[in-house]
């Protein structure tokens, strides 16, 4: 039993380290995307990166973050994106959208 507990501690430590690495990468990507959003040439480059890697950076509230984390943990899938009205951030070209998720059966 003690051996199993030791292995479990190692596994949890490795998972925590991996999670920290991923968050650090996400923070760096967020910073780069925030810088790029004001530059039209970079904006086009960001769009290509998003398409290639199938990722999108979304600005949201803490409550929305918790909802998105719940959807991900429950393996919900994105089924639709409904454009919001208006723009955000002045003349930056930023817009909001509703992300519609479906729970798997």
C-alpha positions as CSV (number, residue, x, y, z in Angstrom):
1,X,0.0,0.0,0.0
2,X,2.9,2.4,0.8
3,X,4.4,1.8,-2.6
4,X,1.1,2.6,-4.3
5,X,0.8,5.9,-2.2
6,X,4.3,6.8,-3.3
7,X,3.5,6.2,-6.9
8,X,0.3,8.2,-6.6
9,X,2.2,11.2,-5.1
10,X,4.7,11.1,-7.9
11,X,1.9,10.9,-10.5
12,X,0.1,13.9,-8.9
13,X,3.4,15.9,-8.7
14,X,4.1,15.2,-12.4
15,X,0.5,16.2,-13.3
16,X,0.8,19.4,-11.3
17,X,4.1,20.2,-13.0
18,X,2.6,19.6,-16.5
19,X,-0.4,21.7,-15.6
20,X,1.9,24.6,-14.6
21,X,3.9,24.3,-17.8
22,X,0.7,24.4,-19.8
23,X,-0.6,27.5,-17.9
24,X,2.7,29.3,-18.4
25,X,2.5,28.6,-22.2
26,X,-1.1,29.8,-22.2
27,X,-0.1,33.0,-20.4
28,X,2.6,33.6,-23.0
29,X,0.2,33.0,-25.8
30,X,-2.4,35.3,-24.3
31,X,0.3,38.1,-24.0
32,X,1.3,37.6,-27.6
33,X,-2.3,37.6,-28.8
34,X,-3.1,40.7,-26.9
35,X,-0.1,42.5,-28.5
36,X,-1.1,41.2,-31.9
37,X,-4.7,42.3,-31.8
38,X,-3.7,45.9,-32.4
39,X,-1.6,45.1,-35.4
40,X,-3.5,44.2,-38.6
41,X,-0.6,42.2,-40.1
42,X,-0.2,40.3,-36.8
43,X,-4.0,39.9,-36.6
44,X,-3.9,38.0,-39.9
45,X,-1.0,35.9,-38.6
46,X,-2.9,35.1,-35.4
47,X,-5.9,34.0,-37.5
48,X,-3.7,31.6,-39.4
49,X,-2.2,30.2,-36.2
50,X,-5.7,29.8,-34.7
51,X,-6.9,27.9,-37.8
52,X,-3.8,25.7,-37.9
53,X,-3.8,24.7,-34.3
54,X,-7.6,24.8,-33.8
55,X,-7.4,27.3,-30.9
56,X,-9.0,30.6,-30.1
57,X,-8.2,33.0,-27.3
58,X,-11.4,34.2,-25.5
59,X,-11.7,37.1,-23.1
60,X,-14.2,36.3,-20.4
61,X,-15.2,36.8,-16.8
62,X,-14.3,34.5,-13.9
63,X,-17.8,33.1,-13.9
64,X,-17.6,32.3,-17.6
65,X,-14.2,30.6,-17.0
66,X,-15.8,28.3,-14.4
67,X,-18.6,27.5,-16.8
68,X,-16.2,26.7,-19.6
69,X,-14.1,24.5,-17.3
70,X,-17.3,22.6,-16.3
71,X,-18.2,22.1,-19.9
72,X,-14.8,20.8,-20.7
73,X,-14.7,18.4,-17.7
74,X,-18.1,17.1,-18.7
75,X,-16.9,16.5,-22.3
76,X,-19.4,18.9,-23.8
77,X,-18.8,20.0,-27.3
78,X,-19.0,23.3,-29.0
79,X,-21.9,23.2,-31.6
80,X,-22.5,26.8,-32.5
81,X,-21.1,30.3,-32.3
82,X,-23.7,33.0,-32.3
83,X,-22.3,36.5,-33.0
84,X,-23.1,39.1,-30.4
85,X,-24.2,42.6,-31.2
86,X,-21.7,45.5,-31.3
87,X,-18.0,45.5,-30.7
88,X,-15.8,45.6,-27.7
89,X,-12.7,47.6,-27.0
90,X,-13.4,50.6,-29.2
91,X,-11.9,50.4,-32.7
92,X,-9.9,47.3,-32.1
93,X,-12.2,45.1,-34.1
94,X,-12.9,42.9,-31.1
95,X,-16.4,41.3,-31.0
96,X,-18.2,39.0,-28.7
97,X,-20.0,35.8,-29.4
98,X,-22.2,33.3,-27.6
99,X,-20.6,29.8,-27.6
100,X,-23.3,27.1,-27.7
101,X,-22.3,23.7,-26.2
102,X,-24.0,20.3,-26.3
103,X,-23.8,17.6,-23.6
104,X,-22.8,14.2,-25.0
105,X,-25.3,11.5,-24.7
